[in-house]
């Protein structure tokens, strides 16, 4: 969970968007450069700081495929167990 509130992040992004220098923002608020740029990129792109709202199409597809793979593996295990039980009869 983030230590910063969305409201705080919005204020920082607004400072950046209103042309306050990134160096000043980082120094004044003790924020890493990578954090500042991530917040700006995410909020200016989707108006959201949530990872799920800022995923690329490839990331969304990969997550869906991983979920499907997990489901198929579970179904496969169930079928293997059923085949073993039926084979004993």
URBEL-V13314 format. One record per residue. N is the residue number from 1. RES is the residue in one small letter. OMEGA is omega in degrees with one decimal (NA if undefined). D_LAST is the distance of its C-alpha to the last C-alpha in whole Angstrom. Layout:
{{N:RES:OMEGA:D_LAST} {N:RES:OMEGA:D_LAST}}
This chain:
{{1:x:-176.3:52} {2:x:177.0:56} {3:x:-179.3:59} {4:x:177.4:61} {5:x:176.8:61} {6:x:179.2:61} {7:x:177.9:64} {8:x:179.9:66} {9:x:178.4:64} {10:x:179.0:66} {11:x:179.2:69} {12:x:179.0:68} {13:x:178.2:67} {14:x:176.0:70} {15:x:-179.9:73} {16:x:-178.7:71} {17:x:177.9:72} {18:x:169.7:75} {19:x:168.3:76} {20:x:-173.7:76} {21:x:177.9:76} {22:x:179.7:72} {23:x:179.0:74} {24:x:-179.6:76} {25:x:-177.9:72} {26:x:-178.3:70} {27:x:-175.8:73} {28:x:-174.7:74} {29:x:178.4:71} {30:x:-179.9:69} {31:x:178.3:66} {32:x:179.0:65} {33:x:-178.4:66} {34:x:178.3:62} {35:x:179.6:62} {36:x:-177.7:65} {37:x:177.2:64} {38:x:179.9:60} {39:x:-178.7:61} {40:x:-178.9:64} {41:x:-178.0:62} {42:x:-175.0:59} {43:x:179.1:61} {44:x:179.4:64} {45:x:-172.9:61} {46:x:-175.7:58} {47:x:-178.3:60} {48:x:174.8:57} {49:x:-177.7:57} {50:x:-178.5:53} {51:x:-176.1:51} {52:x:179.4:49} {53:x:-175.2:52} {54:x:178.8:53} {55:x:175.2:50} {56:x:177.8:51} {57:x:179.1:48} {58:x:179.0:47} {59:x:178.2:46} {60:x:179.5:44} {61:x:179.2:42} {62:x:177.9:41} {63:x:178.3:40} {64:x:179.9:38} {65:x:176.8:36} {66:x:178.7:35} {67:x:178.8:34} {68:x:179.0:32} {69:x:177.8:31} {70:x:179.2:30} {71:x:-179.0:28} {72:x:177.0:26} {73:x:178.7:25} {74:x:178.2:24} {75:x:178.9:22} {76:x:177.7:20} {77:x:178.3:19} {78:x:179.1:17} {79:x:177.1:16} {80:x:178.7:15} {81:x:178.8:13} {82:x:179.5:11} {83:x:178.0:10} {84:x:-179.6:9} {85:x:-179.3:7} {86:x:-179.6:5} {87:x:179.8:6} {88:x:-176.2:4} {89:x:NA:0}}
